[in-house]
Amino acid sequence: MVAAAGLAGCVDGIKVDKVPYANAPPFPEDAVLAPIRFHKGTIRLRRGSLIGGYRMGLECVDGGRQIHWTGDATSRKIKSLEFNDMFHEQFSMAGYAVTGDPANLFGDRVSNMPRAAYLVSAQIEDIRFNLCDTLNLWTGSRLDAQSGSGTVRVYWQVLSVVERKIVYEDRTSGFFSLRAPVVDAAAVLVGEAFAQAAGNFAASEGMRRLVMAPRPTRSSTLAAKTGDEIWLPSVSLFDTPLDQHVESARRSVVTVDNGTDHGSGFFIAPDLILTNYHIVEGIDVVRITLNTGRTFSGDIVRYDEARDVALIQVEKAGHLPLPIRQSQARIAEAVYAIGTPRSRSMAGAVSRGIISRFGNNTHGLQHIQADADIHGGHSGGPLLDVSGNVIGISEKPGKASSGLNFFIPIRDALQRLNVKIRHPNDTRQDGWDDGDLQVPDF
């Protein structure tokens, strides 16, 4: 702790203003709240800034000393505060859907909480506290404990996980008072004042509106119940080598971004994308990026966790679905994998291999083993035959691609999602028309 006595005499601490508690009504019982998560808390103060002082009084020692923001023990203890604990407590009490419970040792997967739609960060911009370094009047010795009051001002930012941009900003303050002396009072005051600032932020109208805002909805061609059949339009199989129309196939493959990491997917209808479930687990909306660089959002409308497959619905915009081959793949058949390995900048990467065997995974579900090279980010991308027709979906690869890569058979994936393909002569309508398909003539 850095003390600086003024040459003109001692001052009686520094001014600390009380901050009223902000109260907000409970959320409506039928409100569907977007999940939020605390990302991080930081302190942004110029080194040497005045943050507190000691007041004079009958039971106070060394009144008039000032406290500055440095690398001393007091500053380090304030920096080590568990801001996540205080945020989680305040927002949970306010009725928000908060993920990342610090008391849950196994994370949100065990608690069945969805992934956060918004990440919240806090930056403490100002600290003020006024302390009494307490003296034992009976013995005349220091107690090494302080009483006092303190306040903080916090700048808040809210990041949309899907949109990857700041969607809300605010500033709130908090106050706390210690009547009885405690050890490390400065850190206690800052922590409790931060908790009130978090509670006041939770009560802000802008934050409440954000989490209650309706999710994007689209006129869906899908049935309301998971068990109902989804019928896809028939798309003629390619019968020429893939290298003659590979750019068209690459345009049908997309990058699926969940805000934390990414995977791949591909169009099976003008407004439906097939991908892996583990990429979209726990969230309702993802960001889709085409190979052209264009981005838009997609809704998770159906999934099968055991088979690790999911359907994403997007707006129709002339997207070309890949043809789906329903005949059985063969051992030694040449195949191609397309996806976005490792970096988003590598979207549309193509690798080649052959099918080496068929087998079952640890859940007893069928898979295709092939030596087509895939890496993290390939998950959910298509496995194509030599003409560019879909025969499988990339599964999550291991730590190293060594010819032991596995793919979900496309027939099994569609069956698990209760998706069927129309016969070419079937003229029943499913919300698509010929203009939606735009299948080029190769």
Helices and strands as residue ranges (DSSP letters): E 36-43, E 50-54, E 60-61, E 66-68, H 73-79, H 83-93, H 108-111, E 118-135, E 142-160, E 165-182, H 185-202, H 205-212, E 230-232, G 242-244, H 246-251, E 253-257, E 262-269, E 272-275, H 277-280, E 285-289, E 295-304, E 309-313, E 334-339, G 344-346, E 349-360, E 366-370, E 382-384, E 390-394, E 405-409, H 410-416, E 419-421, H 434-437
